[in-house]
């Protein structure tokens, strides 16, 4: 069963997550036992690379929103804080495609995303619209991103305003203000073992499949080894 779980999750699970999934199947076993069994079978989980934050290019004249996360607030429900960012995805025959992603910070659920060959305001608009359609949030919501020009565009801000979403941006030159998303992108690229996709269509297919897995099947240590879907369905703070 350890071998089955290990390959089911495509080498993404180490001993702790395997212990949790065995418990879901009604089998109680300690982490050391699982780790020893994995070692005996030569099973080694994919190891994430060390996180090296990068500061976003934010030299534009579109204006900036304050960092609302500096003020204390209680994060105890979904649709209270969404975090967003853009990363690079290698595509054969061109330098990069660009992935825009929105995540609910409370449950770590990926709620909106878009892959495109240009890094424009429309890229983040499409990701935001995807999130709004899937979540239908109320008024008490903050959208946090870095200070990139895509998030400062008039059309993007108008969508936030119409949806009664407050905009928050990282402080100038402080890459750690949005470090959670940078780290999440590192996890995604490590677990997908991304080297290069042949086409954007292939990238969309592989990413879409992974995001479904990430939300429904991947246990998160920060969620008490629950999946985002499980956490949202069982946590008493859900609205």
N, C-alpha and C positions, 0 to 999 in steps of 0.2 A: 504493500500500500504506500510506503514511503517512496518507492521508485515511481509508482503510478502518479502520485501527487507532484513529484519533482518534474516529470516530463509533461504532465498536464499543464503546468505553469511555465513550461519551456525554460527551465533552469533559473527562473526568477525568484523561487522560494528557497530560503535557507531553513535551518532547523527550527527556528522559532515559529515561522509561519506554517511549516508543516505540522508542528505540534498542535497549533490552533485548528488546522483543517482536520486533523485526526480526531480532535475533540468534537468537532461538528459531526463526525461520523460515529460518535459514541465510544471512541477509543482514547483512554487516558494514558499518556506516556510522558516521561520527562524529556527535556531538551537534550540532555547528555546522551540518552539512549538513541535518539534520532540522529544526533550528530555522529555518533560512533557508527551507526548503520550506514549513514551517507559516506563516511570515510571508507568503510569497508567496501562499498560498491563503487568508489571512485566518483561520487556525485559532488560536484562543486558548483555552487550557485554563481550566477553572474555578479561581479563586484562593481558597484558604482564608482565612477571616477571622482576624485576629490573636487569639491565645488570651488570654482574660481569665478567670483562675480565680476561682471563687466558693467561699466557705466554706460548708459544709453546716450547717444548723441541727441542733445536737446537744445541746440542753438537755433531757435526759431523765434518769431515775433508774434506768435499766436496767443501768448499769455499762458499762465500756469495756475492750476488749482492748488489750494493748500493741502497739506498732508493731514487728513482728518484722523489718521490712526495714532497721531501723537497724543490725542486726548483720550483719557480712559473711557472705554465702553465695554459692555458685557456682550460677548459673542456666545449666545446660547441657543441659536436657532438658525435654520437655513434662511437664505435671502436677506441676510443682515449685512454680509460683506462678500462682495465678489472681487477677485483679483484677476488681473489680465496682463498679458505680455505677448511679445513676438519673438520667435526664434528662427534659425536658418535650418532648412532641410536640403541636403545635397541631392541634385537631380543630374542625371547623365546628359551631356551635351550643353549644359548651361551651368553657371556657377552655383546658383541656389534657387530654391523656392522658399516661400515664407509662410510660417505657421502662426496664426493668431489664435489665442486660446483664452477662454474665460473659465474660472473655477470658483465654486462656492467654497469659501475658506473654512466654513464650519464643518462641512462633511467631506471636503476634498473631492467632491464630485465634479467632473468636467462637464460643463453645462452648455458650452458653445465653442465652436472652432471653425476656422477657415484656412485652407491652403491655397496659395496663389503664387504666380511668378513675379508679381510686383508688390512692393511694400508701401502701399498707399493708404489713405484714410479709409477707402472702401473695404480694405482687408479687415480692419478692426470693426467697422460698421457691421459687416456680415457676421462676424463672430458674436458681436453684442446682440444683434437681432435674433440669432440662433438661440442665445441664452434667454432672452426675453420671451420668445415664443414657447420655449420648453418649461419655463418656470412661472411666468405670469406673476412677477413679484409685487408686493405691496409698496407702501411709501417709505418704510423705514429701512432703506438700503443704501449702502455706500459702494461705489465702483472705484477700485484703487488700481493704479497703473504707474509706470514710470512717467517721465516728462517728455516722452517722444512726441514729435509733431503730429503723428497720426491720431493720438488721443486728445490733441488740443484743437483739432479742426472744428469748424463751425457746425458742420452737419452731424458729426459725432456728438457734440455737446447738445445739439437740439434734440437728438433722440433721448439722451439722458434726461433732459429737462421735461420732455413730453411724458416720460415714464416716471417722473418724480424720483429720479435716482440722483443722489448727491455724488459729485465727482471729487476724488482725492488723488493726489499725485505725490510721488516720492520727493524728498528734498533734493536740491541741486547738488550733484556730485556725490550723493550717498547711495551707493549701489545696494546696500543692505536693506534699505527701506522696502524693496520689492524682492528680497532674496528668496522668499519662499517659492515664487514662480520660477526663478532661475534654477533653483535646486530641483524643482519638479521637472523642468525640461531635461535636466541632466539624467534623472531617473528614467524618463520616457526614452531618451536616446540610447541609454545603456541597455534597457530591457528589450527594446526593439532591435538592438545591435545594428543601428543604422550606419551604413557605409555610403550607399548611393542608390537611389531609385531610378529605374529606367525612364519613367515618365511621371508627370504630375498625377495622372489618373491612378497609377500604381501606388504612389504615395498616399493619395486620398483613401484608397482601399485598405492599405495596411494600417494607416493611422486610425481610420474609422473602426476597424476591427479591434485594434488595441484599446481604444477609448471605451468601447463596450466592455471589454475584459476588465479594464482598470476600474470602471464604475461598479460592475456586478460581481466580479470574481476575485479581484486582488485585495488581499487583506493588508491593512495599514497599521503599523505599530502604534501610530499616534491616535488611532481610533479604537484602541484596545483590541487589535487584531480582528476588526470587522471590516467589511467592504463598505464603500460609501453608500451603496444602496441599503445594506443592512443597518448602518448607522442612522440613516435618515428615517428608516421605518421603525426603529426601536427607541431612539433617543427622545426623552420626554419634552425636550425644548422645541421639537418640530412644530411648525405652523402649517 
